[in-house]
Structure formats: structure tokens, C-alpha cells
Amino acid sequence: MRRPWIVGVLVAGLLLGACGDPSSGPETSPPSAPEVSATTHQRAPASSPSVRAPVKAPTVLYLGDSLAMENQKVLGQELRRDLRAKYTSAPYSGTTLCDYLEGTAERSLVPARDKAAALVRSLRPDFVVLQFWGNAWDFTWCMDGITYDGARERYFKRYEADARSLVEQIATAGGSHRPRIVWVLQGPDPITPDRVRRVNGLYERLAATTGGIVADAGKTVSPDADRYTWTQHLPCTDYERAHPDYCTQPSRDRTALHRDDDYLHFCLAPTTSTPKPCPVRSPGILRIAREITKTIRQSAS
């Protein structure tokens, strides 16, 4: 009975590419502007009364692919509530690190105005949060056709070079007010588990050597016993048990992280032809957003 599931996941992976919307392909009509202070129809989860906001409210810029696209409103809620943060998000589905590099406008899914350095110069953020699953397929033009399946070592070499270039551009753009980069570690991938492990390792090395920090959001959507084993469900947390909307199967004390037809994304609503923030309460998204917020809180205190 496992073979049909595996075949289905493989097909889904090829369609999703680098976290893109399977029905739209690369997003060629990006939103007109990054989201500065988005509102949401989701009920905001209450924060712990013991949480303290930092003395100075941080300015946070959130960039990334479709995982960031679906997370952006919930992360904004958490950051504004817990840290009184000034928050801007400018994610684009289907992207990878090179899309946010200046000098790639003609071969990029991100317009010049939303390149990382351009936004750093205009917003002067304290933190730049980068959440990228790691474009493993030929899904964005700026990767020049380099794929994980086609040439693994070349893929990792190129991905690291782009990551280092992005760090340099962000630092230069920040000038005397250099923002700290928050590298969001990714959750398990049932198709290429070693790739995700190596991409996360790269993020950890860059954080350690360039003054960045790591938010291990992927651990919050992984089994306790094995950080890199993919699962669709996990036991409910205490918060989720206290808020039934976030414990999707209370009788079994477990909650859904992924839909049956989407092993990669954490939004429990179907993907649409136009990428957008997740419109429904989704436990995986809240777990990820809270871990990123906690990391920034600890660094800003």
C-alpha cells in the first residue's frame, strides 16, 4: 500500500518545485508591495503572560518562498503582540536565495524594489528573517537550471555561494546599522531528507560565522525522536490542547501538520492559483511562527 503514496508524493514534489503553487507555477505577477502591517481574519492565539517584550521594539523584515508566503500573517501577529515589532513581509512563492540578490532582476521572481538589499536600505530593520526550503528543482530562472537531482554537489556549491552573496548584500545595505539575519531551519522532507539536512547545516554555519542566528522552526514540526523524519501528524502541545482549533484530532491527542495532498506546506487550506497567506488556522504555521518569534525575542532582549 506504500507504493501509490510514494508515487503521489514524488509527483507532488515535482509539481511544487521550490514551494511554489502547483497550479500556478512560478509567480510571474508578484504582489504590488510587501505587507507592512497585515490584518487577518484568523483569531489570534493568546500569548503566555510570562512573555516580556524587549525594551526596544525591533523592526523585522521577513523574506522567503511559499512557506513564508503562507506564514506571513501569523508571524506578524506573534511579533507585534509579543515584541511590539514593526514588521514587513515580502515573500514570493517559488523563489530561492538568488531571487533576492540585487543584479538578478531580469532572471528573478522578485522585482528590484523587493530585493533584500533594497528593503534593508529603505526599512533599516534590526532583523532579517530568511525562510527558504531550498529550490531543488528547476523552478526559478536565477538558478540557471542547476538542480539537486541533476548535479547535487553543484547545487550545494551554488546554493552556498548565493547564501554568502545575500549575507554580504544585506550587510552592505545595512551599513552602520547592520541587521542580524535569522536563518529559519526547515522541517523534514520525505523526498530528499539529506538535502534538507545539508541546507540546514549551511544555514547554521553561516549564522555562526557571519553574526547571524538560527531559529529551529523545523524542529517544532518534527517528531521528538527524530528531527529529520517526516510526519503528517504530531501529538498536540499543551497550547493546542487548550485551544481545540489547533488540535485537529483531540480524541487521538494529535494534530495535523500537512494536508493529505501536500507533504510540503503547512497550511491546511488547499493551494490556490494565486499564492497568498494561509486563510485557516494551521498548527504547523503557528508552531513555526512562535519559534521564530521566540528566537528574535531572545536576541533582542
C-alpha positions as CSV (number, residue, x, y, z in Angstrom):
1,M,0.0,0.0,0.0
2,R,3.0,2.3,0.3
3,R,3.9,2.5,-3.4
4,P,0.9,4.6,-4.5
5,W,1.6,7.1,-1.7
6,I,5.3,7.3,-2.6
7,V,4.5,7.8,-6.3
8,G,1.9,10.5,-5.4
9,V,4.4,12.3,-3.2
10,L,7.0,12.2,-6.0
11,V,4.6,13.8,-8.4
12,A,3.6,16.4,-5.9
13,G,7.2,17.2,-5.3
14,L,7.9,17.8,-9.0
15,L,4.9,20.0,-9.2
16,L,5.6,22.0,-6.1
17,G,9.2,22.7,-7.2
18,A,10.6,25.1,-4.6
19,C,7.5,25.6,-2.5
20,G,5.6,27.1,-5.4
21,D,1.9,26.8,-6.0
22,P,1.3,23.7,-8.1
23,S,-1.5,25.2,-10.1
24,S,0.3,28.4,-10.9
25,G,3.9,27.6,-11.5
26,P,6.4,30.4,-10.9
27,E,4.7,33.5,-9.7
28,T,5.2,36.0,-12.6
29,S,2.8,38.6,-11.2
30,P,4.1,39.4,-7.8
31,P,2.1,41.5,-5.3
32,S,2.4,45.2,-5.7
33,A,4.1,45.8,-2.4
34,P,5.4,43.9,0.6
35,E,3.0,43.5,3.5
36,V,3.8,46.1,6.2
37,S,1.0,45.6,8.8
38,A,-1.3,42.9,7.6
39,T,-4.6,42.2,9.3
40,T,-6.1,38.8,9.4
41,H,-9.4,37.1,9.9
42,Q,-7.8,34.4,12.0
43,R,-8.4,34.6,15.7
44,A,-5.1,35.5,17.3
45,P,-3.8,32.9,19.8
46,A,-3.1,34.3,23.2
47,S,0.5,34.7,24.4
48,S,1.9,33.4,27.6
49,P,1.5,36.0,30.4
50,S,5.2,35.4,31.3
51,V,6.5,36.7,28.0
52,R,8.2,40.1,28.1
53,A,8.6,42.3,25.1
54,P,12.1,43.7,24.6
55,V,12.9,47.2,25.9
56,K,13.1,48.5,22.3
57,A,10.6,47.1,19.8
58,P,12.5,45.6,16.9
59,T,12.0,46.2,13.3
60,V,11.7,42.8,11.5
61,L,11.8,42.0,7.7
62,Y,10.6,38.6,6.6
63,L,11.6,37.2,3.2
64,G,11.2,33.8,1.7
65,D,9.4,31.4,-0.6
66,S,5.9,29.9,-0.3
67,L,6.4,28.7,3.2
68,A,7.0,32.3,4.2
69,M,4.1,33.3,2.0
70,E,1.7,31.1,4.0
71,N,3.2,32.0,7.3
72,Q,3.5,35.8,7.0
73,K,0.3,37.0,8.7
74,V,0.6,34.6,11.7
75,L,4.2,35.6,12.2
76,G,3.3,39.2,12.0
77,Q,0.6,38.7,14.7
78,E,3.1,37.0,17.0
79,L,5.8,39.5,16.6
80,R,3.6,42.5,17.1
81,R,1.9,41.0,20.1
82,D,4.9,39.7,21.9
83,L,7.6,42.2,20.9
84,R,5.6,45.2,19.6
85,A,7.6,44.7,16.5
86,K,7.4,46.9,13.4
87,Y,7.0,44.2,10.8
88,T,7.3,43.9,7.0
89,S,7.0,40.8,4.9
90,A,7.8,40.4,1.2
91,P,7.8,36.6,0.4
92,Y,7.4,35.3,-3.1
93,S,6.3,31.7,-3.9
94,G,8.7,29.6,-5.9
95,T,11.7,31.6,-5.0
96,T,15.1,30.8,-3.6
97,L,18.0,32.9,-2.3
98,C,19.3,34.1,-5.6
99,D,15.9,35.7,-6.4
100,Y,16.5,38.2,-3.6
101,L,20.0,39.2,-4.8
102,E,20.4,42.5,-6.5
103,G,21.6,42.1,-10.1
104,T,19.2,39.3,-10.9
105,A,16.1,41.3,-11.8
106,E,15.8,40.0,-15.3
107,R,16.1,36.4,-14.2
108,S,14.3,36.6,-10.9
109,L,10.8,36.1,-9.5
110,V,11.4,39.1,-7.2
111,P,11.2,42.6,-8.6
112,A,14.0,45.1,-7.9
113,R,12.0,47.0,-5.3
114,D,11.7,43.9,-3.1
115,K,15.3,42.7,-3.3
116,A,16.7,42.1,0.2
117,A,19.3,44.9,0.0
118,A,16.7,47.4,-1.4
119,L,14.3,46.6,1.5
120,V,17.1,46.8,4.1
121,R,18.1,50.3,2.8
122,S,14.6,51.6,3.0
123,L,13.3,49.9,6.2
124,R,16.5,49.7,8.3
125,P,15.4,46.5,10.0
126,D,17.1,45.1,13.2
127,F,16.4,41.5,12.0
128,V,16.0,40.0,8.5
129,V,14.3,36.6,8.7
130,L,15.1,34.3,5.8
131,Q,12.9,31.2,5.3
132,F,13.8,29.1,2.3
133,W,13.2,25.4,1.8
134,G,15.9,25.4,-0.8
135,N,14.9,25.3,-4.5
136,A,15.8,21.8,-5.5
137,W,14.2,21.7,-8.9
138,D,14.4,24.0,-12.0
139,F,11.7,26.3,-10.7
140,T,13.3,29.7,-10.8
141,W,15.4,31.2,-13.6
142,C,18.2,32.6,-11.4
143,M,19.4,29.1,-10.5
144,D,20.5,28.6,-14.2
145,G,19.0,25.2,-14.4
146,I,21.1,23.7,-11.5
147,T,19.0,21.1,-9.7
148,Y,19.6,18.8,-6.8
149,D,18.7,15.7,-8.8
150,G,20.8,16.7,-11.8
151,A,24.0,17.7,-10.0
152,R,23.9,17.5,-6.2
153,E,27.4,18.9,-5.4
154,R,27.0,21.7,-7.9
155,Y,23.6,22.5,-6.4
156,F,25.0,22.8,-2.9
157,K,28.0,24.8,-4.1
158,R,25.8,27.3,-5.9
159,Y,23.3,27.5,-3.1
160,E,26.1,28.3,-0.6
161,A,27.6,30.9,-2.9
162,D,24.2,32.6,-3.3
163,A,23.7,32.5,0.5
164,R,27.0,34.2,1.1
165,S,26.3,36.8,-1.5
166,L,23.0,37.5,0.1
167,V,24.6,37.9,3.5
168,E,27.1,40.4,2.0
169,Q,24.4,42.4,0.2
170,I,22.3,42.7,3.4
171,A,25.3,43.7,5.5
172,T,26.4,46.3,2.9
173,A,22.9,47.7,2.7
174,G,22.6,48.0,6.4
175,G,25.8,50.0,6.7
176,S,26.4,51.1,10.3
177,H,23.0,49.5,11.2
178,R,23.7,46.0,10.1
179,P,20.7,43.8,10.7
180,R,21.0,40.3,12.2
181,I,20.0,37.6,9.8
182,V,17.7,34.9,11.3
183,W,18.1,31.7,9.3
184,V,14.9,29.5,9.7
185,L,15.8,25.8,9.7
186,Q,13.4,23.7,7.7
187,G,11.4,20.7,8.6
188,P,11.7,17.2,7.3
189,D,11.3,16.4,3.6
190,P,10.1,12.8,2.7
191,I,11.6,13.0,-0.8
192,T,15.1,14.5,-0.1
193,P,15.8,14.2,3.6
194,D,19.5,14.5,3.2
195,R,19.2,17.7,1.1
196,V,17.2,19.5,3.9
197,R,19.8,18.3,6.5
198,R,22.6,19.8,4.4
199,V,20.7,23.0,3.7
200,N,20.1,23.5,7.4
201,G,23.7,22.7,8.1
202,L,24.7,25.5,5.7
203,Y,22.3,27.9,7.5
204,E,23.9,27.0,10.9
205,R,27.4,27.5,9.6
206,L,26.6,30.9,8.1
207,A,24.9,32.0,11.3
208,A,27.9,31.0,13.3
209,T,30.5,32.7,11.0
210,T,28.6,35.9,10.0
211,G,26.9,37.1,13.2
212,G,23.5,35.6,12.3
213,I,21.2,33.5,14.4
214,V,19.2,30.3,13.9
215,A,15.5,29.7,14.5
216,D,15.0,25.9,14.5
217,A,11.3,26.1,13.5
218,G,11.7,22.8,11.7
219,K,12.2,21.0,15.0
220,T,8.7,22.1,16.1
221,V,7.2,20.2,13.2
222,S,9.4,17.1,13.6
223,P,9.0,14.1,15.9
224,D,10.9,14.4,19.2
225,A,12.6,11.1,18.4
226,D,14.0,12.0,15.0
227,R,14.4,15.6,13.8
228,Y,14.5,14.6,10.1
229,T,11.7,12.0,9.9
230,W,8.7,13.4,8.1
231,T,5.3,13.0,9.6
232,Q,1.9,14.3,8.8
233,H,0.7,14.4,12.4
234,L,2.2,15.1,15.8
235,P,1.0,14.9,19.4
236,C,-0.9,18.1,20.4
237,T,1.1,20.6,22.5
238,D,-0.3,21.9,25.8
239,Y,-1.4,25.1,24.0
240,E,-3.1,23.1,21.2
241,R,-5.0,21.0,23.8
242,A,-6.2,24.2,25.5
243,H,-7.2,25.7,22.1
244,P,-9.1,22.9,20.3
245,D,-9.0,24.7,16.9
246,Y,-5.3,23.9,16.9
247,C,-5.6,20.2,18.0
248,T,-7.3,18.8,14.9
249,Q,-7.8,15.3,16.3
250,P,-8.4,15.7,20.0
251,S,-9.7,12.2,20.6
252,R,-6.3,10.9,19.4
253,D,-4.4,13.7,21.0
254,R,-2.7,14.6,17.7
255,T,-2.8,17.5,15.3
256,A,-2.3,17.7,11.5
257,L,0.7,19.5,10.1
258,H,0.0,18.8,6.4
259,R,-2.9,18.2,4.2
260,D,-3.3,14.7,2.7
261,D,-2.4,16.1,-0.8
262,D,0.5,18.4,0.2
263,Y,3.5,17.0,2.1
264,L,5.5,20.2,2.0
265,H,3.3,23.2,3.0
266,F,1.7,23.6,6.5
267,C,-1.4,25.5,5.5
268,L,-4.5,23.3,6.0
269,A,-6.4,25.0,3.2
270,P,-5.9,24.0,-0.5
271,T,-3.3,25.8,-2.5
272,T,-4.7,28.3,-5.0
273,S,-3.6,29.7,-8.4
274,T,-2.6,33.0,-6.7
275,P,-0.2,32.4,-3.7
276,K,-1.5,34.1,-0.5
277,P,-1.2,33.9,3.3
278,C,-2.9,30.9,4.8
279,P,-6.6,31.7,5.4
280,V,-7.3,29.0,8.1
281,R,-5.8,28.1,11.5
282,S,-3.0,25.7,10.9
283,P,-1.0,24.2,13.8
284,G,2.3,23.8,11.8
285,I,2.2,27.5,10.9
286,L,1.6,28.6,14.4
287,R,4.4,26.4,15.7
288,I,6.9,27.8,13.2
289,A,5.8,31.4,13.8
290,R,6.2,31.1,17.6
291,E,9.7,29.6,17.3
292,I,10.8,32.4,15.1
293,T,9.3,35.0,17.5
294,K,11.0,33.3,20.5
295,T,14.4,33.4,18.7
296,I,14.0,37.1,18.0
297,R,12.8,37.8,21.5
298,Q,15.8,36.1,23.0
299,S,18.2,38.0,20.7
300,A,16.5,41.4,21.2
301,S,16.4,41.3,25.0
